[in-house]
Structure formats: structure tokens, C-alpha cells
Amino acid sequence: MEVILRADVPKLGHRGEVVNVADGYARNYLLPRKMAVAATAGNKKVIEQEKTASVRREVTDKTQAEQLAKMLADVTVVVARKAGEEDQLYGSVTSIDVAEALQAKGYSVDRRKIQLEDPIRTLGEFQVPLRLHRNVEAAVKLQVVREAE
């Protein structure tokens, strides 16, 4: 069965592509989840229009992400937490905490774009990677300091 993908599907294709899949895979998985539509002439025209709009949107999103990456290159974020004797935190610093600290400085970054592999559990200075766009990555300097008692 020929379908037009409405979303990126791993190991199958990207949004807007026309792919040939098994009938059962299309009927039971792709179509109910609205990941694809049947490849009719009308749907192909609609998808082409969506593709052009998507390309325009992609360009603007990328330029905005690049501008934000330039601004964030010099930013240092400070997070204060309670810590024990050997600089171990009571708790941890997560991507949510980094997003809130960036928000306090006036930068709006979604927490899902902050690429912390593991929560930070010690005091110190860290480089936090950000994936602002599919092709744009940046890093923010994070200082975890002892909270004043």
C-alpha cells in the first residue's frame, strides 16, 4: 500500500515522503496514529503545500535557533543548592532547574532541548549542551554553588 508520511518514522522515511508499506502496517499502525495518509492525488497536493510551508517554517526556526545559540554562548547560569561536607548535593540539578535558571535570565529554552545525560549531583562548574534545532547545538556554562544558610 502506498502512503504519504505525515511524520518522521524511524527506519521508514521522513515527513512528506511517499513510501510503499505492507497493508497491515498501514491500516493497523500508521493510519490510526495519523503518521500517514493514503497516497491519493488529493492528498499528494495537500502534502506538497504542507511541505513548502514546512520548509519556510524550518528556515525561520533554524535562524532563530542560531541567534539564540550566539546569545547563549556567553551566558553563565548559577544554581544554588544545599550540599553536604564533600560538595555532594542534597538532591540534584536537572534540566528543569537549568531551564528555570535560563528563564530567570530572560532566555526561553524548552527543558526538552537541554541535553543533560545525568542529573548533576556535585558542586562545581559544568558545560550543559543544548540542542536548539536539529542542526543547531549550543552550550551554557552552569555553576552549581552552595546555598547560603
N, CA, C and O of each residue as an XYZ file, in Angstrom:
596
protein
N       0.855     -1.176      0.000
C       0.000      0.000      0.000
C       0.899      1.237      0.000
O       1.873      1.303      0.750
N       0.577      2.187     -0.821
C       1.326      3.432     -0.888
C       0.723      4.435      0.082
O      -0.483      4.679      0.068
N       1.582      5.021      0.934
C       1.119      6.024      1.894
C       2.063      7.218      1.844
O       3.209      7.114      1.406
N       1.552      8.346      2.303
C       2.346      9.561      2.437
C       2.571      9.781      3.921
O       1.612      9.868      4.688
N       3.814      9.872      4.328
C       4.141     10.043      5.744
C       3.846     11.467      6.194
O       4.221     12.434      5.530
N       3.173     11.579      7.322
C       2.864     12.882      7.894
C       3.800     13.211      9.048
O       3.750     14.311      9.598
N       4.648     12.264      9.415
C       5.634     12.469     10.477
C       6.856     11.628     10.137
O       6.774     10.693      9.341
N       7.979     11.965     10.739
C       9.180     11.155     10.547
C       8.974      9.823     11.248
O       8.636      9.783     12.431
N       9.177      8.729     10.515
C       9.040      7.381     11.075
C      10.412      6.718     10.970
O      10.945      6.562      9.871
N      10.989      6.324     12.121
C      12.318      5.709     12.080
C      12.346      4.480     11.171
O      11.419      3.670     11.176
N      13.402      4.354     10.407
C      13.666      3.236      9.507
C      12.649      3.110      8.367
O      12.614      2.094      7.674
N      11.825      4.140      8.177
C      10.852      4.096      7.093
C      10.994      5.307      6.186
O      11.097      5.160      4.968
N      11.000      6.507      6.769
C      11.128      7.701      5.950
C      10.829      8.960      6.723
O      10.530      8.928      7.917
N      10.917     10.080      6.013
C      10.688     11.378      6.614
C       9.330     11.926      6.185
O       8.705     11.429      5.247
N       8.900     12.944      6.883
C       7.627     13.600      6.625
C       7.530     14.029      5.157
O       8.462     14.624      4.615
N       6.400     13.725      4.522
C       6.152     14.126      3.150
C       6.570     13.114      2.101
O       6.235     13.280      0.928
N       7.281     12.085      2.482
C       7.722     11.081      1.519
C       6.590     10.100      1.208
O       5.763      9.794      2.067
N       6.570      9.618     -0.026
C       5.635      8.578     -0.423
C       6.390      7.256     -0.319
O       7.408      7.057     -0.981
N       5.875      6.348      0.526
C       6.537      5.060      0.729
C       5.552      3.931      0.503
O       4.340      4.108      0.625
N       6.088      2.771      0.173
C       5.276      1.586     -0.040
C       5.447      0.682      1.180
O       6.563      0.258      1.481
N       4.350      0.383      1.886
C       4.402     -0.451      3.087
C       3.366     -1.565      2.974
O       2.498     -1.544      2.101
N       3.476     -2.524      3.865
C       2.504     -3.613      3.903
C       1.131     -3.054      4.293
O       1.029     -2.096      5.059
N       0.084     -3.672      3.751
C      -1.279     -3.206      4.031
C      -1.575     -3.194      5.528
O      -2.130     -2.223      6.043
N      -1.211     -4.259      6.222
C      -1.495     -4.357      7.655
C      -0.758     -3.304      8.462
O      -1.313     -2.754      9.412
N       0.493     -3.013      8.096
C       1.279     -2.000      8.797
C       0.627     -0.630      8.635
O       0.571      0.160      9.578
N       0.139     -0.361      7.434
C      -0.522      0.919      7.190
C      -1.847      1.012      7.941
O      -2.101      2.000      8.630
N      -2.702     -0.021      7.812
C      -4.032      0.007      8.433
C      -3.979     -0.043      9.953
O      -4.765      0.632     10.618
N      -3.065     -0.832     10.514
C      -3.059     -1.065     11.958
C      -2.133     -0.148     12.742
O      -2.313      0.025     13.948
N      -1.142      0.443     12.074
C      -0.185      1.254     12.820
C      -0.128      2.700     12.324
O      -0.387      3.627     13.091
N       0.203      2.893     11.067
C       0.444      4.245     10.562
C      -0.818      5.097     10.473
O      -0.827      6.238     10.935
N      -1.869      4.563      9.894
C      -3.095      5.360      9.704
C      -3.804      5.691     11.016
O      -4.195      6.844     11.197
N      -3.996      4.739     11.953
C      -4.672      5.101     13.206
C      -3.906      6.125     14.038
O      -4.514      6.913     14.763
N      -2.584      6.119     13.942
C      -1.766      7.061     14.717
C      -1.544      8.372     13.965
O      -0.799      9.238     14.424
N      -2.191      8.514     12.816
C      -2.105      9.711     11.977
C      -0.660     10.027     11.582
O      -0.287     11.190     11.429
N       0.141      8.980     11.422
C       1.522      9.139     10.979
C       1.604      9.116      9.454
O       2.632      9.474      8.880
N       0.519      8.695      8.800
C       0.498      8.613      7.342
C      -0.935      8.737      6.854
O      -1.888      8.547      7.609
N      -1.065      9.063      5.558
C      -2.365      9.083      4.886
C      -2.211      8.308      3.587
O      -1.106      8.147      3.070
N      -3.334      7.834      3.070
C      -3.307      7.098      1.806
C      -2.800      8.013      0.692
O      -3.086      9.211      0.691
N      -2.060      7.459     -0.240
C      -1.437      8.246     -1.311
C      -2.418      8.437     -2.467
O      -2.308      7.776     -3.500
N      -3.378      9.346     -2.283
C      -4.298      9.697     -3.355
C      -3.829     11.009     -3.988
O      -2.963     11.692     -3.442
N      -4.397     11.350     -5.127
C      -3.984     12.570     -5.830
C      -4.259     13.811     -4.978
O      -3.434     14.723     -4.921
N      -5.413     13.844     -4.320
C      -5.766     14.984     -3.465
C      -4.825     15.117     -2.281
O      -4.394     16.218     -1.941
N      -4.504     13.979     -1.648
C      -3.590     14.014     -0.504
C      -2.189     14.433     -0.922
O      -1.492     15.099     -0.157
N      -1.768     14.056     -2.117
C      -0.438     14.444     -2.596
C      -0.345     15.952     -2.763
O       0.692     16.544     -2.461
N      -1.423     16.589     -3.246
C      -1.426     18.041     -3.401
C      -1.357     18.727     -2.038
O      -0.610     19.687     -1.854
N      -2.139     18.226     -1.091
C      -2.138     18.799      0.260
C      -0.761     18.665      0.899
O      -0.275     19.606      1.526
N      -0.133     17.515      0.746
C       1.187     17.278      1.321
C       2.223     18.200      0.687
O       3.111     18.686      1.387
N       2.136     18.449     -0.602
C       3.071     19.360     -1.266
C       2.951     20.767     -0.691
O       3.958     21.439     -0.466
N       1.713     21.214     -0.453
C       1.509     22.534      0.141
C       2.082     22.570      1.558
O       2.723     23.546      1.948
N       1.852     21.511      2.321
C       2.391     21.445      3.677
C       3.912     21.413      3.663
O       4.556     21.977      4.547
N       4.486     20.753      2.658
C       5.947     20.678      2.542
C       6.546     22.060      2.339
O       7.536     22.408      2.983
N       5.958     22.849      1.454
C       6.504     24.189      1.214
C       6.383     25.054      2.464
O       7.301     25.802      2.799
N       5.245     24.951      3.154
C       5.078     25.701      4.401
C       6.074     25.212      5.451
O       6.620     26.012      6.212
N       6.308     23.917      5.491
C       7.248     23.343      6.450
C       8.672     23.808      6.170
O       9.428     24.078      7.104
N       9.044     23.905      4.910
C      10.388     24.366      4.557
C      10.583     25.809      5.011
O      11.627     26.159      5.561
N       9.577     26.637      4.778
C       9.663     28.035      5.216
C       9.787     28.116      6.737
O      10.613     28.863      7.260
N       8.968     27.348      7.434
C       8.985     27.328      8.896
C      10.339     26.819      9.414
O      10.873     27.332     10.397
N      10.871     25.816      8.742
C      12.164     25.230      9.121
C      13.269     26.275      9.030
O      14.126     26.350      9.911
N      13.255     27.075      7.978
C      14.276     28.101      7.798
C      14.193     29.144      8.908
O      15.214     29.527      9.479
N      12.986     29.601      9.214
C      12.849     30.606     10.268
C      13.227     30.028     11.632
O      13.876     30.706     12.428
N      12.828     28.780     11.913
C      13.181     28.149     13.179
C      14.692     28.013     13.319
O      15.243     28.229     14.398
N      15.356     27.656     12.231
C      16.804     27.474     12.282
C      17.514     28.797     12.526
O      18.459     28.857     13.313
N      17.070     29.857     11.862
C      17.719     31.157     12.058
C      17.503     31.662     13.485
O      18.406     32.245     14.086
N      16.301     31.436     14.026
C      16.041     31.830     15.412
C      16.911     31.027     16.372
O      17.432     31.574     17.345
N      17.069     29.746     16.107
C      17.898     28.897     16.956
C      19.366     29.325     16.882
O      20.059     29.325     17.899
N      19.841     29.686     15.698
C      21.220     30.154     15.559
C      21.448     31.453     16.319
O      22.490     31.626     16.951
N      20.482     32.369     16.262
C      20.599     33.621     17.006
C      20.622     33.354     18.503
O      21.416     33.950     19.231
N      19.755     32.460     18.965
C      19.715     32.116     20.384
C      21.023     31.451     20.811
O      21.512     31.700     21.912
N      21.591     30.608     19.947
C      22.861     29.947     20.263
C      23.977     30.974     20.422
O      24.823     30.828     21.304
N      23.994     32.001     19.590
C      25.004     33.055     19.711
C      24.850     33.801     21.027
O      25.841     34.122     21.683
N      23.599     34.079     21.415
C      23.367     34.794     22.665
C      23.740     33.942     23.877
O      24.263     34.456     24.865
N      23.467     32.630     23.797
C      23.724     31.745     24.933
C      25.195     31.364     25.080
O      25.583     30.807     26.107
N      26.014     31.652     24.083
C      27.426     31.266     24.143
C      28.149     31.927     25.312
O      29.075     31.338     25.868
N      27.752     33.122     25.692
C      28.432     33.855     26.764
C      27.692     33.798     28.096
O      28.120     34.429     29.063
N      26.594     33.056     28.161
C      25.759     33.046     29.361
C      26.293     32.048     30.387
O      26.639     30.914     30.056
N      26.350     32.501     31.642
C      26.681     31.625     32.766
C      25.480     31.630     33.703
O      25.017     32.686     34.133
N      24.991     30.452     34.006
C      23.818     30.296     34.857
C      24.287     29.770     36.209
O      25.104     28.852     36.277
N      23.767     30.355     37.281
C      24.140     29.937     38.629
C      22.925     29.322     39.302
O      21.846     29.913     39.327
N      23.117     28.121     39.851
C      22.061     27.431     40.590
C      22.591     27.154     41.987
O      23.667     26.575     42.141
N      21.844     27.563     43.005
C      22.262     27.353     44.392
C      21.488     26.171     44.976
O      20.265     26.090     44.859
N      22.223     25.262     45.602
C      21.621     24.075     46.220
C      22.301     23.788     47.545
O      23.455     24.160     47.761
N      21.577     23.126     48.420
C      22.164     22.677     49.679
C      23.110     21.525     49.383
O      22.824     20.659     48.555
N      24.261     21.532     50.088
C      25.257     20.494     49.836
C      25.855     20.021     51.155
O      25.841     20.732     52.160
N      26.378     18.804     51.121
C      26.995     18.210     52.298
C      28.454     18.597     52.416
O      28.934     19.496     51.727
N      29.152     17.901     53.305
C      30.551     18.182     53.612
C      31.453     18.067     52.383
O      32.301     18.935     52.173
N      31.300     17.043     51.583
C      32.204     16.779     50.464
C      31.629     17.277     49.137
O      31.824     16.642     48.100
N      30.943     18.379     49.163
C      30.362     19.023     47.985
C      29.336     18.161     47.260
O      29.081     18.383     46.076
N      28.752     17.202     47.924
C      27.669     16.397     47.360
C      26.356     17.122     47.620
O      26.103     17.580     48.734
N      25.523     17.225     46.592
C      24.239     17.923     46.731
C      23.213     17.046     47.433
O      23.213     15.823     47.288
N      22.335     17.697     48.199
C      21.156     17.018     48.727
C      20.104     17.123     47.623
O      19.366     18.106     47.556
N      20.039     16.141     46.788
C      19.177     16.192     45.608
C      20.056     16.319     44.382
O      21.190     15.840     44.381
N      19.550     16.958     43.336
C      20.337     17.094     42.116
C      19.838     18.288     41.309
O      18.785     18.858     41.597
N      20.611     18.649     40.301
C      20.233     19.708     39.370
C      19.863     19.026     38.054
O      20.678     18.315     37.468
N      18.650     19.242     37.601
C      18.146     18.591     36.392
C      17.942     19.621     35.282
O      18.189     20.812     35.468
N      17.493     19.146     34.143
C      17.244     20.037     33.009
C      16.143     21.049     33.331
O      16.144     22.156     32.793
N      15.224     20.681     34.189
C      14.163     21.621     34.595
C      14.767     22.793     35.342
O      14.385     23.940     35.110
N      15.716     22.516     36.245
C      16.375     23.577     37.006
C      17.170     24.502     36.082
O      17.165     25.719     36.263
N      17.846     23.927     35.101
C      18.615     24.731     34.144
C      17.670     25.603     33.324
O      17.961     26.775     33.083
N      16.543     25.043     32.893
C      15.563     25.813     32.117
C      15.006     26.965     32.943
O      14.832     28.068     32.426
N      14.725     26.723     34.224
C      14.217     27.788     35.094
C      15.261     28.878     35.308
O      14.926     30.062     35.335
N      16.526     28.483     35.462
C      17.602     29.464     35.634
C      17.780     30.300     34.372
O      18.014     31.506     34.455
N      17.671     29.671     33.208
C      17.748     30.417     31.950
C      16.556     31.356     31.805
O      16.697     32.473     31.309
N      15.390     30.901     32.238
C      14.181     31.726     32.179
C      14.352     32.959     33.070
O      13.923     34.054     32.707
N      14.978     32.780     34.233
C      15.214     33.902     35.142
C      16.162     34.929     34.517
O      16.078     36.117     34.826
N      17.056     34.477     33.646
C      17.978     35.390     32.953
C      17.341     35.998     31.705
O      17.928     36.880     31.078
N      16.149     35.533     31.341
C      15.446     36.105     30.199
C      15.543     35.299     28.913
O      15.172     35.791     27.848
N      16.038     34.062     28.997
C      16.141     33.200     27.812
C      15.114     32.087     27.933
O      15.075     31.374     28.936
N      14.290     31.943     26.915
C      13.255     30.924     26.927
C      13.756     29.693     26.165
O      13.820     29.688     24.936
N      14.112     28.641     26.930
C      14.592     27.394     26.342
C      13.756     26.263     26.923
O      13.644     26.129     28.141
N      13.176     25.461     26.059
C      12.376     24.325     26.492
C      13.273     23.307     27.184
O      14.384     23.051     26.721
N      12.813     22.730     28.273
C      13.633     21.791     29.051
C      13.999     20.548     28.249
O      15.013     19.910     28.534
N      13.192     20.194     27.252
C      13.500     19.018     26.429
C      14.678     19.264     25.491
O      15.243     18.320     24.940
N      15.047     20.525     25.312
C      16.183     20.851     24.451
C      17.494     20.846     25.226
O      18.567     20.957     24.633
N      17.415     20.720     26.525
C      18.609     20.667     27.368
C      19.046     19.214     27.458
O      18.292     18.361     27.927
N      20.263     18.934     27.008
C      20.745     17.570     26.836
C      21.616     17.102     27.998
O      22.767     16.724     27.781
N      21.105     17.117     29.206
C      21.843     16.588     30.350
C      21.701     15.073     30.353
O      20.586     14.553     30.398
N      22.821     14.365     30.306
C      22.743     12.902     30.310
C      22.289     12.383     31.669
O      21.399     11.538     31.760
N      22.911     12.900     32.715
C      22.565     12.520     34.082
C      22.390     13.787     34.900
O      23.024     14.800     34.604
N      21.539     13.754     35.929
C      21.416     14.925     36.800
C      22.758     15.228     37.479
O      23.547     14.327     37.763
N      22.989     16.496     37.726
C      24.235     16.927     38.371
C      24.066     16.795     39.883
O      23.090     17.290     40.445
N      25.017     16.128     40.541
C      24.894     15.844     41.965
C      26.035     16.418     42.804
O      26.137     16.119     43.994
N      26.899     17.242     42.192
C      28.005     17.832     42.934
C      28.094     19.323     42.641
O      27.559     19.812     41.646
N      28.782     20.034     43.531
C      29.039     21.446     43.295
C      30.118     21.572     42.229
O      30.946     20.676     42.064
N      30.103     22.684     41.510
C      31.145     22.907     40.518
C      30.630     23.632     39.294
O      29.520     24.164     39.272
N      31.482     23.636     38.267
C      31.159     24.308     37.013
C      31.036     23.262     35.910
O      31.889     22.385     35.773
N      29.967     23.365     35.127
C      29.671     22.362     34.110
C      29.294     23.040     32.804
O      28.790     24.163     32.805
N      29.534     22.361     31.696
C      29.053     22.778     30.389
C      27.798     21.958     30.096
O      27.851     20.729     30.051
N      26.685     22.633     29.899
C      25.418     21.960     29.633
C      25.103     22.089     28.138
O      24.902     23.200     27.648
N      25.058     20.969     27.412
C      24.761     21.042     25.979
C      23.268     21.274     25.719
O      22.405     20.736     26.414
N      22.999     22.077     24.714
C      21.627     22.369     24.299
C      21.484     21.997     22.838
O      22.378     22.261     22.034
N      20.368     21.388     22.495
C      20.064     21.110     21.086
C      18.848     21.966     20.736
O      17.701     21.565     20.934
N      19.133     23.151     20.212
C      18.091     24.131     19.952
C      17.299     23.837     18.687
O      16.151     24.257     18.547
N      17.922     23.118     17.777
C      17.309     22.768     16.495
C      17.991     21.504     16.026
O      19.021     21.114     16.576
N      17.440     20.865     15.028
C      18.024     19.629     14.531
C      19.483     19.826     14.121
O      20.298     18.919     14.292
N      19.822     21.000     13.582
C      21.173     21.272     13.111
C      21.923     22.306     13.938
O      23.037     22.685     13.578
N      21.329     22.777     15.053
C      21.952     23.832     15.851
C      22.128     23.346     17.284
O      21.167     22.995     17.968
N      23.387     23.337     17.715
C      23.691     22.957     19.090
C      24.441     24.099     19.753
O      25.145     24.860     19.090
N      24.286     24.215     21.055
C      24.961     25.251     21.827
C      25.314     24.674     23.191
O      24.969     23.536     23.509
N      26.005     25.476     23.986
C      26.346     25.053     25.339
C      26.220     26.257     26.266
O      26.504     27.392     25.885
N      25.789     25.979     27.481
C      25.643     27.006     28.502
C      26.526     26.602     29.675
O      26.592     25.427     30.037
N      27.198     27.577     30.262
C      28.027     27.306     31.424
C      27.121     27.338     32.660
O      26.385     28.300     32.881
N      27.188     26.286     33.446
C      26.360     26.166     34.651
C      27.271     26.087     35.868
O      28.184     25.264     35.922
N      27.010     26.955     36.846
C      27.739     26.902     38.110
C      26.764     26.457     39.190
O      25.739     27.097     39.424
N      27.099     25.356     39.840
C      26.297     24.875     40.959
C      27.053     25.292     42.213
O      28.171     24.838     42.457
N      26.433     26.157     43.000
C      27.074     26.694     44.195
C      26.318     26.288     45.440
O      25.154     25.893     45.379
N      26.990     26.388     46.558
C      26.376     26.056     47.850
C      25.370     27.120     48.228
O      25.656     28.313     48.127
N      24.203     26.702     48.661
C      23.149     27.626     49.071
C      23.517     28.240     50.414
O      23.958     27.534     51.321
N      23.340     29.546     50.546
C      23.637     30.222     51.811
C      22.641     29.791     52.874
O      21.435     29.731     52.637
N      23.167     29.498     54.030
C      22.270     29.005     55.114
C      21.874     30.079     56.052
O      21.133     29.827     57.002
